[in-house]
Amino acid sequence: MAIITNRPLGAGFGATRLLAEVFGRIAAWNDARVTRKSLSALTDRELEDLGLVRGDIDDIARGTYQRG
């Protein structure tokens, strides 16, 4: 038997939104961690080839880096 409704999927489910927010934050944290780890593994010369210095790594991982 099918149920027909005109409510959007997930409407009224605060727990669903909360869970999505938590998983989104975890995924963003992990992306930043992987980026930071990968860039930190490069030599100063390799970073220079990319136009970066070590001090830029945290800004890049946070997504706040602006090329000056």
C-alpha positions as CSV (number, residue, x, y, z in Angstrom):
1,M,0.0,0.0,0.0
2,A,1.4,3.4,-1.0
3,I,1.0,6.6,1.0
4,I,0.6,9.9,-0.9
5,T,1.7,13.1,0.7
6,N,2.5,16.6,-0.5
7,R,5.1,17.2,2.2
8,P,8.7,17.6,1.0
9,L,10.9,14.6,1.8
10,G,12.4,15.1,5.3
11,A,9.9,17.9,6.3
12,G,9.5,18.1,10.0
13,F,12.3,15.8,10.8
14,G,14.7,17.9,12.9
15,A,16.9,14.9,13.6
16,T,17.4,14.3,9.9
17,R,18.7,17.9,9.4
18,L,20.8,17.6,12.5
19,L,22.4,14.4,11.3
20,A,23.1,15.9,7.9
21,E,24.7,18.9,9.5
22,V,26.9,16.7,11.7
23,F,28.0,14.6,8.8
24,G,28.6,17.7,6.7
25,R,30.9,19.2,9.4
26,I,32.8,15.9,9.8
27,A,33.3,15.7,6.1
28,A,34.5,19.4,5.9
29,W,36.9,18.7,8.9
30,N,38.3,15.6,7.2
31,D,38.8,17.5,3.9
32,A,40.7,20.2,5.7
33,R,42.8,17.6,7.5
34,V,43.7,15.7,4.3
35,T,44.5,19.0,2.5
36,R,46.7,20.2,5.4
37,K,48.5,16.8,5.6
38,S,49.1,16.7,1.8
39,L,50.5,20.2,1.6
40,S,52.6,19.7,4.7
41,A,54.3,16.7,3.1
42,L,55.6,18.9,0.2
43,T,59.1,20.4,0.4
44,D,59.6,24.1,0.5
45,R,60.7,24.0,-3.1
46,E,57.5,22.2,-4.2
47,L,55.4,24.7,-2.3
48,E,57.3,27.5,-4.0
49,D,56.6,26.0,-7.4
50,L,52.9,26.3,-6.5
51,G,53.4,29.9,-5.4
52,L,52.9,29.0,-1.7
53,V,54.8,29.2,1.5
54,R,54.3,27.0,4.6
55,G,52.3,29.8,6.3
56,D,49.6,29.5,3.6
57,I,48.7,25.9,4.4
58,D,46.3,26.6,7.3
59,D,44.5,29.3,5.3
60,I,44.2,26.9,2.3
61,A,42.8,24.1,4.5
62,R,40.3,26.5,6.1
63,G,39.3,27.8,2.7
64,T,40.2,31.4,3.6
65,Y,43.4,31.7,1.4
66,Q,43.4,34.6,-1.0
67,R,46.2,35.0,-3.5
68,G,48.0,38.3,-2.8
